[in-house]
Amino acid sequence: IPGEDADAVRVLQAALARRGVEILLEHRVAAIAEQRQDTEVCVQGKDMAERRIEVDAVMVAAGRKASLAGLGLDAAGVRTERGFIAVNGRMETSVPGVFAAGDCTGGGGWLLAHVASRQAEVAVENIMGHAAAMDYAAVPRCVYTHPEIASVGSLRPAEGEAPYLSGSFPFSASGKASCQGALEGFVKVMADPGTRVLKGAVIAGAGATELIAELSLAVSLKARLEDVAGAIHAHPTLHESTLEAVLAALGRPVHL
């Protein structure tokens, strides 16, 4: 899962391996051939060595591209960039009064349903004369596997920036996770070392795609670690793990 936190990916990789799933890293699909009773996939490693695998089905999990043919964008004067409709933060195209939303715009780099939905809301708000703008800094990214992975914001500093202040808390130390028998994974938060403003977070484990909402809000509001630490988290809940991760980043963990 390129771009995601390495620790989170390792949690998923280990879980899949325990279920007998073989994972081929640094491989690409060279060819797919449909046989009489199954499908043969030819994969190629970085050393260019080929391996043929017989499978029952092939799932395509690649990205998407916009389908803009036949829309008459050139005739209307609507500009495109890298195969997507170019829009500003108001979701307005290069033609004043013409708006676009969804995957056809490139989604600000995120071709996700919840991003497209928010883009549509922003577009309609501006069409109706209200002020609204897209903010891609706090887009929750969810991987619906078992266990789940969810992240938000920046997981690593840009080149030249100081290392993030970080803290993590394992679900193996959570009372609620123990009761549910879901001890895999953790919550990890990243913050600016100077201001302690939350920059990003990643969760691996059961319920990660639900738990990320609190941290998405915190990143969106530019909350500080102290802001989250000062909020009372109900007990026993998985949300306490978020609090514990924040406390760990502040150097004062309670249950670690």
PyMOL commands that set and color helices and strands:
alter all, ss='L'
color gray80, all
select helices_A, chain A and resi 6-18+73-76+103-105+107-109+113-127+171-173+175-180+208-220+225-229+240-249
alter helices_A, ss='H'
color red, helices_A
select strands_A, chain A and resi 27-34+39-45+50-55+80-81+84-85+141-143+148-153+165-170+186-191+198-205
alter strands_A, ss='S'
color yellow, strands_A
deselect
rebuild
show_as cartoon
